[in-house]
Amino acid sequence: MTPALLPFIFLRATNAQSGLVTDQKHAFTLSIDWEDFGQLTGRDRFGVVTPPVGDAIERQTDIILQLLTDTRQKATFFILGMLAKFRADLVQRIAAAGHEIALHGSEHLDMRKLTRVRAAADLRDSQKLVTDITGQPVHGYRAPYFSVDTSNVYVLEILADLGLTYDSSIFPMKLPRYGIDNFNRDDALYLLPGGRQLVELPLTVVESSGRRMPVAGGGYVRLFPRIVLNRLFHRLHTSARNVMLYMHPYEFDSHPIDCRTNHPPDQHYPAAKAFLLNQKWNLFRGTIHGKMRALLERYEFITCLQKAEYVKAANSPRVLECPK
Ligand SMILES: [Zn+2]
């Protein structure tokens, strides 16, 4: 038996005792794109070069870690370099709790807008920063804005060159801002140019009457009523799909988020616009924690790396194809 199969055997073995819904053929994964709402808002909306990092990220990280401790689950945290620089202590806290540490790049840039050389530098820098903080190698990556598509699929080659095992950046349907239409929605091992290999763990979509629909992100968890969410995930489970949930720290916050975070004194939203934006962004936010707890209590979760190792051990590599 290969070590990579162990988590799945373990899942089956613990199933009867814990009452959790598990199956060795498929698994659920919770991934957290670990970034700071205020830091990114300050830079991307208001042009602040180095926005400060407030207390919120610590509160949010602790809420997630407590939830995972309470439900005895492990998650994968895709760490953003520009935040890790300020809060290396939190990255160490996440790693010490036994969760997987992976990469979300250095500067939270759209990888499609970078040259190949610049994209490689962003990734290399973030790998060095994060491995220096934890003292452990990293094995996976998620691009900001899911920004790996047909225009820059070479990002996968950069990841393989850096020694990574998997990527989880491809949205297997075309949405207005990202995605590859009809990309293989199963986890798979791909053969890249030059003989390198990489596992892709795409984001989860459900398929109905030949059409795909995204379901597994923080926005969907927030807006779908609990009964709909439970049905969708039950359906994914019974159809033996691998499920990749992707969330952000602010989605778990006990405080409302504010679109005016980190705005410079001379530049801010008009009061009415700020009010409406905040209403929109915080709508049903308070329901996320309970919905996530229910999923974490019902299903067994494994990390992205555990899933990727299983995929690698159980499958022959296939040629990467991006349907037009
Ligand atoms: Zn992000």
Residues whose N, C-alpha, C, O or C-beta is under 5 A from the ligand:
A	BS01	ZN	D33 E35 P144 Y145
